Each structure stands twice: as structure tokens, then as C-alpha cells.
Amino acid sequence: MERGLISKTNFLDYPISNLSKSEILQAISEIALKNGVFFITVMNTNKMYLYDKKPLCRTSIDESFIILPENAINIGMKILRKPLKEWDVGGADIAKELLYNSSLKIFLLGATQEVQNIIFNKTDFRCTIVGGRNGYFRNEELHEISTQINQANPDVVLIAMGSPRQEELMQYFKHSLKKAILMGVGGTFDVIVGKKKDAPKWTRRGMEWFIDPSRIQKSLNVT
């Protein structure tokens, strides 16, 4: 697996990429042409906590070629007078761009089978969904899942398993997959099918915790 964070900077010693949305999408399109397994991860307050506490999560973040800053990080950088290039370049934002507006081949891993079925039946994606697997599996099934992904030959695997599980899976898949960009997207699949509300636009400047109580609790874990 090749490594090397694109446009690297940091927020309070946590690594992030400083890229516009168009630069992120261009980089993904270029990396998708290469052989090997590559990571895209996200940095937010919960991930800062996991970066310090969960070694496999930290390793996956450190090995990423893009680390997407959520808007809370963008606010912090602005306070530090180091503003980033663009708002709204977090995991859900980029995942939606890839699904709705790219011509890439995408494999979906995670969420319930019901959610997977709804996504497979959507007709407004520009991408090609080449396969999927719900998130209810045992570690003993990872070899079978790796085979399924390799046979599907996707450009991108969106892993909607939550953290640190999705970053831990990246560490397994980097040895078992032939070629793919692995991207952790948390609860994005549930948002796409309407099972979970996305944060309204007026909150999307790092204020999402006031909409999602689980984010409040996670942010309180950061010390």
C-alpha cells in the first residue's frame, strides 16, 4: 500500500488535508487509476479521541492519502487563523459527491440489508454500484467479504460501520484487497435513504452536535 497525505497540515497536532472539494474529487479520480489499496479517513472531535486511544484507528488515519476535516475542525483552524480552503468537505459530503456525481465504480459495505436494498434501487446516482454487503458480519467472514470485493473490482469501497470499526477494517483489507480506495463514511447510508436526518444547512459550520445528541457525547470524551 502506498502512503503519503496530500496537502498535509494539522490541527492541534492531528493530521488533516487542506483541499478544496474539487481538489479532493480530482485526487480520488487519479488515485483510482493506480494499483494498490488507499485510505480516506475523516478528522473530527470523536476521531481525535480515537486517534489517541485506538492504535489501529490511528494507524489508518496516519496511512491515509486524504484526511477529510469536518466543519468543527474548520472552525478550529479559523480560530487559529489558519483557515482551510473550503467548508463542507467531510466524509458525508464527499461520499455523496462520489455517489451522485462521479463515474466511479463503488462497493457499499455497512448498514442494514434494508438500507442496502434501498440504495441499490436508487436511480439518481451517476456512479456504478458494483456490489454491497450489510454491516452485520463476524470477523470470520472477512475473507469471504474480501473475495466478494475483489471480484466486484470497485474503484472505491465506502465503509459505513462507524469508528473505530471502519478504520480497523481498513487495516485488514489493506492486506486482502488487490485494488481499491477505502473510505469510512459512518452513518451516511442511513442519511441517503432518509432513516437518519442530515444536519440542516444552518448548523453546518461545526454545529452538528446540537442536532445529533450522540455527537455531543462523543465530543465530551475528548480530553
MOVEN-V665261 format. One line per field, one symbol per residue. psi: psi as a letter, one per 30 degrees, with the letter a starting at -180 (. if undefined). Layout:
psi->???
//
This chain:
psi->kkljkkhkaljhgkklkikleeeeeeeeeeefflklklkklkkaeeeeeeeffjeeeeeeefgkfkjkklfeeeeeeeeghhkleklhhaeeeeeeeeefflglkkkkjlaleeeeeeeffkggkfljjfllklgillfffeeeeeeeeeefhlekjjjiflkgeeeeeeeeffffkeklkkkkgbgeeeeefgfkklkleffhhggfffejfeeeeeeffk.
//
